[in-house]
Amino acid sequence: MANLEVKELLDAGVHFGHLTRKWNPNMAPYIYMERNGIHIINLYKTVAKLDEANEALKKIAASGRKILFVATKKQAKDIVAEKAGNANMPFITERWPGGMLTNFVTIRKAVKKMTTIDRMKADGTFLTLSKKERLQVDRLRAKLEKNLGSISEMSRLPGALFVVDTTREHIAVAEALKLKIPIFAMVDTNSDPRVIDYAIPSNDDASKSIDKIMTSVTDAVIAGLEERKSNKDAEESKEAAAKKAKAAPKAEAKVEAAPEEKAKAAPKAKAKKEATVVSDEKATADAVQPVKLESKSETIEKAAPTKEEE
């Protein structure tokens, strides 16, 4: 697998460095040889560093943090914009706005201004302006979109910075160093790898080389995003199962308690019924009093007149 990757990098021209007179001595460990006054980069070390960077980028993407891609040189801007857009990551391909990271609050205000203009166009307020004002607002919106359009959804500082050509983007590197943001970068033979956390020794001038490295990097980022999504789905299903399992014993207890309550209620109902019957019998006995018959002698005595009556 490593040999195949080395061959692909070789075909893309990733091994070509700068002229020997323009080299940075700190890149010596990554230089394989010199040929025709040009330094040749050791691609085996490129593969090792690329795998290390991809693993770290995958973890950052899986954690939910954003990775800001920076490339303002002509041959890299279109490739970076396409690849970073596919990975749903912010990117800067125009002039690096000074204080983009160190003065992020001000940058966010500019982004909010762009959002306000969009809201004005949506609710019809924009049409109430004069023709000249509408033209000025449109120009401002276009300028903000050009410089900050890709970072409009970045509400906080990025988790990492990926730079193509650290010599050209030295301001971005300096800001990231100041804020201790991890830096991933394509470093050529004229760059200083000491200030880069994850340096990928490669040709940062050829479009084929940039495309090859960017494809590998963004694939790792996409893999991290998919892993995050799958973990999130697994957690949601686990929580749903836990809630269902928690609710099941209550339902079973309710079903089991129903016969018991019925059994407990049966003697009470029986006793109540018996008490009702007894009370009914008593009421009947009180209503129907037995007639007391007098004896025959008593009747005769009552019927015979006494001497006083005679």
C-alpha positions as CSV (number, residue, x, y, z in Angstrom):
1,M,0.0,0.0,0.0
2,A,2.8,2.4,0.9
3,N,4.6,1.7,-2.4
4,L,1.5,2.4,-4.4
5,E,1.0,5.7,-2.6
6,V,4.6,6.6,-3.3
7,K,4.1,5.9,-7.0
8,E,1.0,8.1,-7.1
9,L,2.9,10.9,-5.4
10,L,5.7,10.5,-7.8
11,D,3.4,10.6,-10.8
12,A,1.8,13.8,-9.4
13,G,5.3,15.5,-9.1
14,V,5.1,15.8,-5.3
15,H,8.8,15.1,-5.0
16,F,10.0,18.2,-6.8
17,G,11.4,20.9,-4.5
18,H,12.8,24.4,-5.1
19,L,16.2,25.4,-6.5
20,T,19.1,24.4,-4.2
21,R,20.0,28.0,-3.6
22,K,16.6,28.8,-2.2
23,W,16.4,25.9,0.2
24,N,15.8,26.1,4.0
25,P,18.4,24.1,5.9
26,N,15.7,22.9,8.3
27,M,14.2,20.9,5.5
28,A,17.4,18.8,5.2
29,P,15.8,15.7,6.9
30,Y,13.1,15.5,4.2
31,I,15.4,16.0,1.2
32,Y,16.4,12.8,-0.6
33,M,18.9,14.2,-3.1
34,E,19.8,17.0,-5.5
35,R,19.3,16.8,-9.2
36,N,20.0,19.4,-11.8
37,G,20.2,22.1,-9.2
38,I,16.8,21.1,-7.7
39,H,16.2,19.3,-4.4
40,I,14.2,16.1,-4.5
41,I,11.9,15.4,-1.6
42,N,12.0,11.9,0.1
43,L,8.4,10.6,-0.7
44,Y,8.6,7.8,1.9
45,K,8.8,10.5,4.6
46,T,6.0,12.4,2.8
47,V,3.8,9.3,3.0
48,A,4.6,8.8,6.7
49,K,3.9,12.4,7.5
50,L,0.7,12.5,5.4
51,D,-0.7,9.4,7.3
52,E,0.1,11.0,10.6
53,A,-1.6,14.3,9.6
54,N,-4.6,12.5,8.2
55,E,-5.1,10.6,11.4
56,A,-4.9,13.8,13.5
57,L,-7.3,15.6,11.1
58,K,-9.8,12.7,11.3
59,K,-9.9,13.0,15.1
60,I,-10.4,16.7,14.9
61,A,-13.3,16.4,12.5
62,A,-14.8,13.6,14.5
63,S,-14.7,15.9,17.6
64,G,-17.0,18.4,15.8
65,R,-14.4,21.2,15.4
66,K,-13.8,23.0,12.1
67,I,-10.6,23.0,10.1
68,L,-9.8,26.2,8.3
69,F,-8.0,25.7,4.9
70,V,-5.8,28.6,3.7
71,A,-4.4,28.9,0.2
72,T,-4.2,32.3,-1.7
73,K,-1.8,31.4,-4.5
74,K,-3.4,31.2,-7.9
75,Q,-2.7,27.5,-8.7
76,A,-4.1,26.4,-5.3
77,K,-7.1,28.5,-4.6
78,D,-9.6,26.7,-6.9
79,I,-8.5,23.2,-5.8
80,V,-8.7,24.1,-2.1
81,A,-12.1,25.8,-2.5
82,E,-13.5,22.7,-4.2
83,K,-12.0,20.1,-1.8
84,A,-12.8,22.0,1.4
85,G,-16.3,22.7,0.1
86,N,-16.8,19.0,-0.4
87,A,-15.7,18.4,3.1
88,N,-18.0,21.2,4.4
89,M,-15.1,23.0,5.9
90,P,-14.3,26.8,5.8
91,F,-11.6,28.1,3.6
92,I,-9.7,31.3,2.7
93,T,-8.7,31.6,-0.9
94,E,-8.5,35.4,-1.3
95,R,-6.4,37.8,0.7
96,W,-5.9,36.7,4.3
97,P,-7.8,39.3,6.4
98,G,-5.4,40.6,9.1
99,G,-6.6,39.5,12.5
100,M,-8.7,36.7,11.1
101,L,-7.9,34.6,14.2
102,T,-6.4,37.0,16.7
103,N,-9.3,39.6,16.2
104,F,-12.0,37.1,15.5
105,V,-14.7,39.2,17.2
106,T,-14.3,41.9,14.6
107,I,-14.4,39.4,11.8
108,R,-17.7,38.0,13.2
109,K,-19.1,41.5,13.1
110,A,-18.4,41.7,9.4
111,V,-20.1,38.4,8.9
112,K,-23.1,39.6,10.8
113,K,-23.2,42.6,8.6
114,M,-23.4,40.3,5.6
115,T,-26.2,38.4,7.3
116,T,-28.1,41.6,8.0
117,I,-28.0,42.6,4.3
118,D,-29.4,39.2,3.4
119,R,-32.2,39.7,5.9
120,M,-32.9,43.1,4.4
121,K,-33.3,41.6,1.0
122,A,-35.5,38.8,2.3
123,D,-38.0,41.0,4.2
124,G,-38.2,43.8,1.5
125,T,-36.4,46.5,3.5
126,F,-33.7,46.6,0.8
127,L,-36.3,47.9,-1.8
128,T,-37.1,50.9,0.4
129,L,-33.5,52.3,-0.1
130,S,-32.6,54.7,-2.8
131,K,-30.9,53.4,-6.0
132,K,-27.5,54.7,-4.9
133,E,-27.8,53.1,-1.4
134,R,-28.8,49.8,-2.9
135,L,-25.8,49.9,-5.2
136,Q,-23.5,50.6,-2.3
137,V,-25.0,47.8,-0.2
138,D,-24.6,45.4,-3.1
139,R,-21.0,46.3,-3.5
140,L,-20.4,45.8,0.2
141,R,-22.2,42.4,0.2
142,A,-20.1,41.3,-2.8
143,K,-16.8,42.3,-1.1
144,L,-17.8,40.5,2.2
145,E,-18.8,37.4,0.2
146,K,-15.5,37.4,-1.6
147,N,-13.4,37.7,1.5
148,L,-15.5,36.0,4.2
149,G,-18.2,34.0,2.4
150,S,-16.8,30.6,3.2
151,I,-16.4,31.4,7.0
152,S,-19.9,32.8,7.5
153,E,-21.0,29.7,9.4
154,M,-17.8,29.5,11.5
155,S,-19.1,30.8,14.8
156,R,-15.9,30.1,16.8
157,L,-12.2,29.7,16.3
158,P,-11.2,26.7,14.2
159,G,-9.8,23.5,15.7
160,A,-7.0,23.4,13.2
161,L,-5.4,25.3,10.3
162,F,-4.3,23.7,7.0
163,V,-2.0,25.9,5.0
164,V,-0.6,25.5,1.5
165,D,2.7,27.3,1.3
166,T,3.6,28.5,4.7
167,T,6.1,31.1,3.3
168,R,3.3,32.9,1.5
169,E,0.8,32.5,4.3
170,H,3.2,33.5,7.1
171,I,0.6,35.9,8.7
172,A,-1.9,33.1,9.1
173,V,0.8,30.8,10.6
174,A,1.8,33.6,13.0
175,E,-1.7,34.1,14.2
176,A,-2.3,30.4,14.7
177,L,1.0,30.1,16.6
178,K,-0.1,32.9,18.9
179,L,-3.4,31.2,19.7
180,K,-1.8,27.8,19.9
181,I,-4.0,26.4,17.1
182,P,-2.6,23.2,15.5
183,I,-1.1,23.8,12.1
184,F,-1.1,21.3,9.2
185,A,0.8,22.4,6.1
186,M,2.4,21.4,2.8
187,V,6.0,22.5,3.3
188,D,8.4,22.8,0.3
189,T,12.2,22.9,0.5
190,N,12.1,26.6,1.0
191,S,9.9,26.5,4.1
192,D,10.6,26.2,7.8
193,P,9.0,23.0,9.2
194,R,9.9,23.8,12.8
195,V,6.9,26.0,13.4
196,I,4.4,23.5,11.9
197,D,2.8,20.9,14.1
198,Y,2.1,18.5,11.2
199,A,4.4,19.2,8.3
200,I,3.8,17.4,5.0
201,P,7.0,17.7,2.8
202,S,5.7,18.2,-0.7
203,N,5.7,20.3,-3.7
204,D,3.4,23.3,-3.0
205,D,3.6,24.9,-6.4
206,A,2.3,22.3,-8.9
207,S,-1.5,22.0,-9.1
208,K,-1.3,18.2,-9.5
209,S,0.7,17.9,-6.3
210,I,-1.7,20.2,-4.4
211,D,-4.7,18.2,-5.7
212,K,-3.2,14.9,-4.7
213,I,-2.4,16.0,-1.1
214,M,-5.7,17.9,-0.7
215,T,-7.7,14.9,-1.9
216,S,-6.0,12.7,0.7
217,V,-6.5,15.2,3.5
218,T,-10.2,16.0,2.8
219,D,-10.9,12.3,2.5
220,A,-9.6,11.9,6.1
221,V,-11.8,14.8,7.2
222,I,-14.9,13.4,5.6
223,A,-14.2,10.0,7.2
224,G,-14.0,11.8,10.6
225,L,-17.3,13.5,10.0
226,E,-19.0,10.2,9.0
227,E,-17.6,8.6,12.2
228,R,-19.0,11.4,14.2
229,K,-22.4,11.0,12.6
230,S,-22.4,7.2,13.1
231,N,-21.4,7.6,16.8
232,K,-24.1,10.2,17.3
233,D,-26.8,7.9,15.7
234,A,-25.5,5.0,17.9
235,E,-25.8,7.1,21.0
236,E,-29.3,8.3,20.1
237,S,-30.5,4.7,19.5
238,K,-28.8,3.6,22.8
239,E,-30.7,6.3,24.7
240,A,-33.9,5.4,23.0
241,A,-33.4,1.7,24.0
242,A,-32.6,2.7,27.5
243,K,-35.7,4.8,27.8
244,K,-37.8,1.9,26.4
245,A,-36.2,-0.5,28.8
246,K,-36.8,1.9,31.7
247,A,-40.5,2.2,30.8
248,A,-41.0,-1.6,30.3
249,P,-40.8,-2.6,34.0
250,K,-43.3,0.1,35.0
251,A,-45.8,-1.2,32.4
252,E,-45.2,-4.8,33.6
253,A,-45.6,-3.8,37.2
254,K,-48.9,-2.0,36.3
255,V,-50.1,-5.1,34.5
256,E,-49.1,-7.4,37.5
257,A,-50.6,-5.0,40.0
258,A,-54.0,-5.1,38.3
259,P,-54.9,-8.8,39.3
260,E,-53.5,-8.2,42.8
261,E,-55.6,-5.1,43.2
262,K,-58.6,-7.0,41.9
263,A,-57.9,-9.9,44.3
264,K,-57.6,-7.4,47.2
265,A,-60.8,-5.7,46.2
266,A,-62.8,-8.9,45.9
267,P,-63.0,-9.7,49.7
268,K,-64.0,-6.1,50.3
269,A,-66.7,-6.3,47.7
270,K,-67.9,-9.7,49.1
271,A,-68.0,-8.3,52.7
272,K,-69.9,-5.2,51.4
273,K,-72.4,-7.4,49.6
274,E,-72.9,-9.6,52.7
275,A,-73.4,-6.5,54.9
276,T,-76.0,-5.3,52.4
277,V,-77.8,-8.6,52.5
278,V,-77.8,-8.7,56.3
279,S,-79.1,-5.1,56.5
280,D,-81.9,-5.9,54.0
281,E,-82.9,-9.0,56.1
282,K,-83.0,-6.9,59.3
283,A,-85.1,-4.3,57.6
284,T,-87.5,-6.9,56.4
285,A,-87.7,-8.5,59.9
286,D,-88.4,-5.1,61.4
287,A,-91.2,-4.4,58.9
288,V,-92.9,-7.7,59.2
289,Q,-93.8,-8.1,63.0
290,P,-95.3,-11.5,64.0
291,V,-98.9,-11.4,65.3
292,K,-99.1,-12.6,69.0
293,L,-102.2,-14.8,69.4
294,E,-104.0,-14.9,72.6
295,S,-104.9,-18.2,74.3
296,K,-108.5,-19.6,74.4
297,S,-108.9,-19.1,78.1
298,E,-108.0,-15.5,77.9
299,T,-110.6,-15.0,75.2
300,I,-113.3,-16.6,77.3
301,E,-112.4,-14.6,80.3
302,K,-112.7,-11.5,78.4
303,A,-116.0,-12.5,77.0
304,A,-117.6,-13.6,80.3
305,P,-119.2,-10.7,82.3
306,T,-118.1,-10.2,85.9
307,K,-120.3,-9.9,88.9
308,E,-119.9,-6.2,89.1
309,E,-121.0,-5.8,85.5
310,E,-124.2,-7.9,86.3
